[in-house]
Amino acid sequence: MVEIIDKYTSLLHDELCERWDNWQIDLDKKEIYEVIGGLMARQVTLAACLAHAPLFWNAHGGPLVLRTMVDNCIIFAWIFEEPLERVRQYIDYGLGQEKLNIEHRKKLPESEIN
């Protein structure tokens, strides 16, 4: 079983590298490659982690990882409709969430931060 899982994760990594190497990058739109590349790497990492954790292949653990992978697919589909505009919206959303988190943390007493 370990040999099969190792082979599978190796193939995942190889395919990610092959896709990345064959992608024609336009540096005027680098955020497209940064976001999509990050999402692809995340998808491969999630698949590899799930593959290496057979005890997690059940009705309780599996859906946690699979839902995240489905969310990634939904994000891919949304971005690919208008790549440059949607990638920028995706980045702005993430930055907005971080700013909101910082503001919430500023309101916490010092003892609650950490």
C-alpha positions as CSV (number, residue, x, y, z in Angstrom):
1,M,0.0,0.0,0.0
2,V,2.8,2.4,0.9
3,E,4.4,1.8,-2.5
4,I,1.2,2.7,-4.3
5,I,0.7,5.8,-2.3
6,D,4.3,6.9,-2.8
7,K,3.9,6.4,-6.6
8,Y,0.6,8.3,-6.7
9,T,2.1,11.3,-4.8
10,S,5.2,11.2,-7.0
11,L,3.0,11.3,-10.1
12,L,1.0,14.2,-8.6
13,H,4.2,16.2,-8.1
14,D,5.5,15.4,-11.5
15,E,2.3,16.5,-13.2
16,L,2.3,19.8,-11.3
17,C,5.9,20.4,-12.3
18,E,5.1,19.5,-15.9
19,R,2.1,21.9,-16.1
20,W,4.1,24.7,-14.5
21,D,7.0,24.2,-16.8
22,N,4.8,24.2,-19.9
23,W,2.9,27.4,-18.9
24,Q,3.8,30.4,-20.9
25,I,4.1,33.2,-18.3
26,D,3.3,36.8,-19.1
27,L,5.0,38.9,-16.5
28,D,2.5,41.8,-17.1
29,K,-0.1,39.5,-15.6
30,K,2.1,37.8,-13.0
31,E,-0.7,37.7,-10.3
32,I,-2.6,35.1,-12.5
33,Y,0.4,32.7,-12.3
34,E,1.0,33.4,-8.6
35,V,-2.6,32.7,-7.6
36,I,-3.3,29.8,-9.9
37,G,0.1,28.2,-9.2
38,G,-0.6,28.5,-5.5
39,L,-4.0,27.0,-5.8
40,M,-2.6,24.1,-8.0
41,A,0.1,23.5,-5.4
42,R,-2.5,23.5,-2.6
43,Q,-4.6,21.0,-4.5
44,V,-1.6,18.7,-5.0
45,T,-0.6,19.1,-1.3
46,L,-4.1,18.2,-0.1
47,A,-4.3,15.2,-2.3
48,A,-0.9,14.0,-1.2
49,C,-1.6,14.5,2.5
50,L,-4.9,12.7,2.2
51,A,-3.3,9.8,0.3
52,H,-0.6,9.5,3.0
53,A,-3.2,9.3,5.8
54,P,-5.3,6.2,5.2
55,L,-6.7,6.4,8.7
56,F,-8.4,9.6,7.6
57,W,-10.2,7.8,4.7
58,N,-13.5,7.7,6.5
59,A,-16.8,9.5,6.7
60,H,-15.5,11.9,9.4
61,G,-12.0,12.9,8.1
62,G,-12.2,12.6,4.4
63,P,-14.9,15.2,3.8
64,L,-12.9,17.8,5.6
65,V,-10.1,17.5,3.0
66,L,-12.4,16.8,0.1
67,R,-14.5,19.9,0.8
68,T,-11.4,22.1,0.7
69,M,-10.4,20.5,-2.6
70,V,-13.9,21.1,-4.0
71,D,-13.7,24.7,-2.9
72,N,-10.4,25.0,-4.8
73,C,-12.1,23.6,-7.9
74,I,-14.9,26.2,-7.5
75,I,-12.3,29.0,-7.2
76,F,-10.5,27.7,-10.3
77,A,-13.8,27.8,-12.3
78,W,-14.6,31.2,-11.1
79,I,-11.2,32.7,-11.8
80,F,-11.0,31.1,-15.3
81,E,-14.1,33.0,-16.4
82,E,-12.2,36.3,-16.3
83,P,-8.6,35.5,-15.1
84,L,-7.0,38.9,-14.5
85,E,-10.0,40.6,-13.0
86,R,-11.0,37.6,-10.8
87,V,-7.4,37.0,-9.6
88,R,-7.2,40.6,-8.5
89,Q,-10.5,40.2,-6.7
90,Y,-9.3,37.0,-5.0
91,I,-6.1,38.8,-3.8
92,D,-8.1,41.8,-2.6
93,Y,-10.5,39.6,-0.7
94,G,-7.6,37.9,1.1
95,L,-6.0,41.2,1.9
96,G,-9.3,42.5,3.3
97,Q,-9.7,39.4,5.5
98,E,-6.2,39.9,6.9
99,K,-6.9,43.6,7.6
100,L,-10.1,42.7,9.3
101,N,-8.3,40.1,11.4
102,I,-5.6,42.7,12.4
103,E,-8.3,45.1,13.5
104,H,-10.1,42.5,15.6
105,R,-6.8,41.5,17.2
106,K,-6.1,45.1,18.2
107,K,-9.3,45.1,20.2
108,L,-8.4,42.1,22.2
109,P,-6.7,42.4,25.6
110,E,-3.0,41.6,25.5
111,S,-3.5,38.4,27.5
112,E,-5.8,37.0,24.8
113,I,-3.4,37.5,21.8
114,N,-1.5,34.3,21.1
